[in-house]
Amino acid sequence: MSSTPATDAAPPDGDAPFSPRADLADAVAWIVFGIAVLIGSVTMDRLEQQHINPYTVPGLLPGLLGLAMILLGGVLALRSWQRAARMPALPAPSREHESWRRIAVVSALCVTYCVVLIGRGLPFWVASAIYVTGSILILQRMSRDATQRQLSPQATIKVLAIGVCSGVITHLVFQQLFLVRLP
């Protein structure tokens, strides 16, 4: 009876494990994106002429998020580098096309939200509720698990409730807590 380490076992949903090379490429992408976000936040106007408190400057949160992306990208790079040293090279995953399709769908959903829904007369919370609800429904229909692809009336109501609640909560948090006027 042989025992295999849990890290070498296939994931429960039957997918092949990701190759360390793919993780390393993702890590580099996150690090580059984090650097771009950090540079963008550092070059933002600090509003010193308006005597703004340094802890509330516009670039503070994006800068912290950029640093977090760089740090977590570095952790992912280190982990994938260590995995690559221990494992033989894996062939390219057979589901690479499906992964790229999911990335394209998520990108299209984000662009639709930003270009079509926001700033076109809809209240922010309604646009956000439509985006979240639509995203969940579309991505659930793309699931590899047949049971998750089934859209029962209860599941649809649950998704709609999540969408509306997330839209309202996001609106309230930004308007009331962060004092940001939303479109």
Stockholm file with secondary structure:
# STOCKHOLM 1.0

chainA/1-183         MSSTPATDAAPPDGDAPFSPRADLADAVAWIVFGIAVLIGSVTMDRLEQQHINPYTVPGLLPGLLGLAMILLGGVLALRSWQRAARMPALPAPSREHESWRRIAVVSALCVTYCVVLIGRGLPFWVASAIYVTGSILILQRMSRDATQRQLSPQATIKVLAIGVCSGVITHLVFQQLFLVRLP
#=GR chainA/1-183 SS CCCCCTTTSCCTTSCCCCCHHHHHHHHHHHHHHHHHHHHHHHTSCCCGGGTCCGGGCTTHHHHHHHHHHHHHHHHHHHHHHHHHHHSCCCCCCTTHHHHHHHHHHHHHHHHIIIIIITTSSSCHHHHHHHHHHHHHHHHHHTCSSHHHHCCCHHHHHHHHHHHHHHHHHHHHIIIIISCCCCC
#=GC SS_cons         CCCCCTTTSCCTTSCCCCCHHHHHHHHHHHHHHHHHHHHHHHTSCCCGGGTCCGGGCTTHHHHHHHHHHHHHHHHHHHHHHHHHHHSCCCCCCTTHHHHHHHHHHHHHHHHIIIIIITTSSSCHHHHHHHHHHHHHHHHHHTCSSHHHHCCCHHHHHHHHHHHHHHHHHHHHIIIIISCCCCC
//
